[in-house]
Amino acid sequence: MMERRHRKIHRSAEEQARLQAIRDQFQSERPSLEALVDSDDYSEPIKHGTTLDAMHIASLLKQARTEAQLSLSEVAKRCGLDRSAISRLENGVYDNTTIQTLSRLAGAYGKRFVVRLVDEDA
């Protein structure tokens, strides 16, 4: 099982105050589920299958880098991405990426990123 590491997030005093005000408002108002869904702050939950697909892609990226015997720093130089971003992608922590980014990584490993559609019941 992968060990999770938590890093301290450095926020300005203004940002901390803004977040605390949001928490205080939420605690005092306790909005209903319907009110949360109707607000602009709501985003749909991610389906489990989507999460599994992302984890599979992350695993393939890490495997390709290992097979190519490349370090994160070497890959970062080859494709122009930040070393920590590549690490987050490989560990499934990076929650929003593009096909272009995945293609750049695949190219750094001497591979090509291919997308295909399959029936949902497959």
C-alpha positions as a Python dict, from the first residue, in 0.01 Angstrom:
ca = {
    (1, 'M'): (0, 0, 0),
    (2, 'M'): (127, 345, -90),
    (3, 'E'): (226, 568, 199),
    (4, 'R'): (65, 912, 190),
    (5, 'R'): (282, 1208, 272),
    (6, 'H'): (128, 1532, 384),
    (7, 'R'): (307, 1857, 331),
    (8, 'K'): (227, 2177, 514),
    (9, 'I'): (36, 2418, 294),
    (10, 'H'): (163, 2771, 334),
    (11, 'R'): (-120, 3023, 311),
    (12, 'S'): (-122, 3395, 363),
    (13, 'A'): (-309, 3540, 659),
    (14, 'E'): (-577, 3670, 420),
    (15, 'E'): (-626, 3328, 263),
    (16, 'Q'): (-645, 3161, 605),
    (17, 'A'): (-905, 3416, 715),
    (18, 'R'): (-1109, 3363, 398),
    (19, 'L'): (-1108, 2984, 442),
    (20, 'Q'): (-1198, 3015, 811),
    (21, 'A'): (-1491, 3242, 719),
    (22, 'I'): (-1617, 2978, 475),
    (23, 'R'): (-1589, 2708, 745),
    (24, 'D'): (-1767, 2927, 1001),
    (25, 'Q'): (-2046, 3008, 755),
    (26, 'F'): (-2090, 2642, 668),
    (27, 'Q'): (-2104, 2544, 1037),
    (28, 'S'): (-2361, 2812, 1119),
    (29, 'E'): (-2584, 2757, 816),
    (30, 'R'): (-2542, 2379, 764),
    (31, 'P'): (-2676, 2385, 405),
    (32, 'S'): (-2883, 2094, 282),
    (33, 'L'): (-2756, 1863, 10),
    (34, 'E'): (-2988, 2034, -237),
    (35, 'A'): (-2850, 2377, -143),
    (36, 'L'): (-2494, 2252, -191),
    (37, 'V'): (-2577, 2105, -531),
    (38, 'D'): (-2744, 2431, -637),
    (39, 'S'): (-2443, 2638, -530),
    (40, 'D'): (-2155, 2725, -762),
    (41, 'D'): (-1910, 2543, -533),
    (42, 'Y'): (-2047, 2195, -608),
    (43, 'S'): (-1876, 1956, -845),
    (44, 'E'): (-2005, 1614, -939),
    (45, 'P'): (-1844, 1319, -763),
    (46, 'I'): (-1597, 1125, -973),
    (47, 'K'): (-1719, 778, -1068),
    (48, 'H'): (-1523, 485, -932),
    (49, 'G'): (-1450, 353, -1281),
    (50, 'T'): (-1298, 686, -1379),
    (51, 'T'): (-1074, 676, -1073),
    (52, 'L'): (-965, 322, -1156),
    (53, 'D'): (-886, 423, -1515),
    (54, 'A'): (-673, 715, -1390),
    (55, 'M'): (-490, 484, -1148),
    (56, 'H'): (-423, 240, -1432),
    (57, 'I'): (-277, 518, -1649),
    (58, 'A'): (-61, 631, -1356),
    (59, 'S'): (67, 276, -1314),
    (60, 'L'): (147, 247, -1685),
    (61, 'L'): (342, 574, -1676),
    (62, 'K'): (551, 463, -1381),
    (63, 'Q'): (613, 122, -1539),
    (64, 'A'): (723, 281, -1868),
    (65, 'R'): (969, 510, -1686),
    (66, 'T'): (1108, 218, -1487),
    (67, 'E'): (1148, 5, -1802),
    (68, 'A'): (1326, 294, -1975),
    (69, 'Q'): (1553, 320, -1668),
    (70, 'L'): (1494, 693, -1640),
    (71, 'S'): (1488, 908, -1328),
    (72, 'L'): (1217, 1168, -1271),
    (73, 'S'): (1476, 1440, -1335),
    (74, 'E'): (1575, 1287, -1669),
    (75, 'V'): (1212, 1263, -1778),
    (76, 'A'): (1149, 1622, -1667),
    (77, 'K'): (1436, 1741, -1889),
    (78, 'R'): (1315, 1534, -2185),
    (79, 'C'): (955, 1650, -2184),
    (80, 'G'): (972, 1990, -2013),
    (81, 'L'): (747, 1903, -1722),
    (82, 'D'): (812, 1967, -1355),
    (83, 'R'): (966, 1667, -1176),
    (84, 'S'): (711, 1686, -894),
    (85, 'A'): (423, 1698, -1145),
    (86, 'I'): (550, 1379, -1307),
    (87, 'S'): (573, 1214, -967),
    (88, 'R'): (218, 1320, -880),
    (89, 'L'): (93, 1184, -1213),
    (90, 'E'): (267, 851, -1156),
    (91, 'N'): (122, 822, -806),
    (92, 'G'): (-231, 911, -910),
    (93, 'V'): (-231, 1230, -703),
    (94, 'Y'): (-248, 1470, -998),
    (95, 'D'): (-622, 1505, -1048),
    (96, 'N'): (-641, 1694, -1376),
    (97, 'T'): (-414, 1640, -1674),
    (98, 'T'): (-438, 1665, -2050),
    (99, 'I'): (-387, 1423, -2337),
    (100, 'Q'): (-101, 1648, -2449),
    (101, 'T'): (78, 1601, -2115),
    (102, 'L'): (31, 1224, -2130),
    (103, 'S'): (161, 1221, -2489),
    (104, 'R'): (469, 1423, -2389),
    (105, 'L'): (544, 1175, -2112),
    (106, 'A'): (493, 878, -2342),
    (107, 'G'): (730, 1038, -2594),
    (108, 'A'): (995, 1080, -2324),
    (109, 'Y'): (975, 702, -2269),
    (110, 'G'): (994, 626, -2642),
    (111, 'K'): (627, 533, -2644),
    (112, 'R'): (303, 670, -2789),
    (113, 'F'): (-12, 743, -2589),
    (114, 'V'): (-317, 577, -2749),
    (115, 'V'): (-683, 633, -2656),
    (116, 'R'): (-963, 397, -2745),
    (117, 'L'): (-1332, 379, -2663),
    (118, 'V'): (-1488, 58, -2539),
    (119, 'D'): (-1843, -38, -2449),
    (120, 'E'): (-1928, 32, -2086),
    (121, 'D'): (-2017, -330, -2016),
    (122, 'A'): (-1676, -450, -2141),
}
